[in-house]
Amino acid sequence: MRIADVLRNKGPAVATVDPGISVSELIGELSRHNVGALVVMEEDVVVGIVTERDVVRRIHERGRDVLDARVADIMTTAIFACLPTDTVDSLAETMTERRIRHLPVIVDGRLVGIVSIGDVVKSRIGELQTERDQLESYIDHG
């Protein structure tokens, strides 16, 4: 299965934030969108990604004063992205090796979606269910 198939099933919507908002506002946005990561955009260009993990680590390192910092101060700028033509299996491998849970999908410099580890797992479970159903049908009908 390709990432384009995952996006077709989940939709292309991606929650984004501006790098200038505060970490406190970021936490509100993560909660409002019920997501674990937001893509950071500046003038329609992806400039980073910020996750719950980033927030927790910075609070641990710097204390609660980090809540007044800007997203730009805590976001990850070394972004790993994928293409709609990439396979779910290759994405799972990348996520596992790099210990990341969210990958923006970027085409020609444009953000077209985001895939989470949950999306990858859901896709894989769907594939396994389809295989199981096909095997059961084969066994039942010879």
N, C-alpha and C positions, 0 to 999 in steps of 0.2 A: 504494500500500500504506500502511496505517495503522500507527502505533506499537503498537496492540493486537495486530496480526498478528505483529509482531516479537517481542513479549513472549510470545505464544502459542507461537512456535517455540523461543525460548530459555529460557522459564520466568521466573517472577517473582522468583526469589531475588536478593537484594541484600546484599552484604557491607557491614556498617556498623561504625563505631567510636564510642566515647565521646570527647568533646572533652578529657577529663582524662587520657587515656593519653599516655605520652611519645612523642616522634617516633621514638625507637629501637624502641619496641613497635609503632608504626605500620608501620615498615618490615617488621617480622616479619609483621604481618597482611597487608600487600600481597603479600608473598612467599607466605604460606600460602594465600591465596585466588587467587594467580596473576592479579592484576588490577592495573590502573594507577591506580585511584581507589577511594576508599571514601567512602560517604555518612556524614556525622557526625550522630549522633542523640543527643538528650538528652530523656529521658522521652517517647519515641515521637514527637518533633518533629524534623524536619530542621532543623539549625542551620548546616550547611555541607557542603562537599565538600573533600576533600584528595586531592591527586594526587602521583604520583612527581615531576612537574614542580615542585610546591610544595616538596617536600623538597630537591631539587637546588638550586633557586634560593636557599632559605634557608641551606643549607650554604655556598653560594658567598658569600652576603652576610655571614653571621655566624660561619662556621667550624663546626668539629665540636661546639662547645658546644650547638648547636641540637638535637642528638640527645637532650639532657636536657630540652628545652622540651616543653610540652604541645601536643597537636594543635590546641587552640584558638588557640595563638599563631601557627600557620602556615596554617590552613585558609582557604579562600575562603568568605566569608559572603554575598556577592552571588551568589546561586544562580540560574542559568537552569534552568528545569524545563520539562517538556512534559506533554502530556495523551495518553492512549491514542488520542484521536480525531485527533491531529495526523498529518500525512503524513510519510513518510520523506523525501520531497523537501524539505519545509519544514524538517525537522530538519537535513538535510545543509546547507542554506543557512545556517541559524543557526550550526551548528558551524563552517562555513567563515568566515563573517563575524566571529564572536566569537572564533575561534581556540580553541575548546574541544573536548574529545574525549569528554566524558561528560555526559549529561543525566539527572538523576533524573526519573522519571515520578511525578507527584503528582496525586492525586484527592482533593478535599475535605480537603486538608491531610495526607493519608495517603500514605506512600511505597508505591507498588505495583510498582516496577521501576526499572531503569536501562538506558539505551541508550548504547552506545559508538559511536565512529566505525567500528569494526570491524563492529558489527551493521548499521550503515547500508550499508557497502560490501557485506557479505554479502547483504543484502536486495536491493540493486541488481543484483548479479551474478545472483542467482536470477531476478529479473524479466527480465533480458536473455537468460538461458538459455531461459526459457519462450518469450519472443518468437521467439528463433532456432529453437527446436523447432517452433513453430507455422508459421513461414515455410517451413522445410524440408518439413514435412508438406504444406503447401499446394502447394509446387512439385512435390513427388513425386507427389501424388495429384490435382493439378489443381484 
